[in-house]
Amino acid sequence: MPDLIPDTDGPSRERIRVIDDDEVHGWAARFGVTPDDVRAAVKAAGDLAVDVQEYLHSHHASNGSDH
């Protein structure tokens, strides 16, 4: 699922750095969720983007969200 990784100039293309607000906002926009959703997903699933995406998909699908 590398096509879901945001285009960033930073070193983190596979991992989400929750200490970087701009990065969290970028991932949130990419996944169609809030920054708080991204932070919660990282806490629950770890910082690998594919794991966060899967977590968000599985938890938001039951809420009627596309992600």
C-alpha positions as CSV (number, residue, x, y, z in Angstrom):
1,M,0.0,0.0,0.0
2,P,2.8,2.4,-0.6
3,D,0.6,4.6,-2.7
4,L,-1.1,5.7,0.5
5,I,2.1,7.2,1.9
6,P,2.0,11.0,1.8
7,D,4.5,12.8,-0.4
8,T,6.9,14.3,2.2
9,D,10.4,15.6,2.1
10,G,11.1,14.3,5.6
11,P,12.7,11.1,6.5
12,S,9.5,9.5,7.6
13,R,7.6,8.0,4.6
14,E,6.7,4.7,6.2
15,R,6.3,5.8,9.8
16,I,4.1,8.5,11.3
17,R,5.8,10.9,13.7
18,V,3.1,12.1,16.1
19,I,5.5,14.6,17.5
20,D,5.3,16.5,14.2
21,D,2.0,18.3,14.1
22,D,2.3,19.1,10.4
23,E,3.0,15.5,9.6
24,V,0.1,14.3,11.7
25,H,-2.2,16.8,9.8
26,G,-0.9,15.5,6.5
27,W,-1.6,11.9,7.4
28,A,-5.0,12.9,8.7
29,A,-5.9,14.6,5.4
30,R,-4.6,11.6,3.5
31,F,-6.6,9.1,5.6
32,G,-9.7,11.3,5.7
33,V,-9.7,11.4,9.5
34,T,-8.9,13.9,12.2
35,P,-5.4,14.4,13.6
36,D,-6.6,13.0,16.9
37,D,-7.8,9.9,15.1
38,V,-4.3,9.5,13.7
39,R,-2.7,9.9,17.1
40,A,-5.1,7.4,18.6
41,A,-4.4,4.9,15.8
42,V,-0.6,5.3,16.3
43,K,-1.1,4.7,20.0
44,A,-3.1,1.6,19.3
45,A,-1.4,0.1,16.2
46,G,2.1,1.5,16.2
47,D,3.7,4.1,14.0
48,L,3.9,2.2,10.7
49,A,1.6,3.9,8.2
50,V,0.2,0.7,6.8
51,D,-0.8,-0.5,10.3
52,V,-2.3,2.9,11.1
53,Q,-4.3,2.8,7.8
54,E,-5.6,-0.7,8.6
55,Y,-6.5,0.3,12.1
56,L,-8.4,3.4,10.9
57,H,-10.1,1.4,8.1
58,S,-11.3,-1.3,10.5
59,H,-12.4,1.2,13.2
60,H,-14.0,3.8,10.9
61,A,-15.7,1.3,8.5
62,S,-18.1,0.3,11.3
63,N,-18.9,4.0,11.7
64,G,-19.9,4.4,8.1
65,S,-16.7,6.1,7.0
66,D,-14.8,5.3,3.9
67,H,-11.6,5.1,5.8
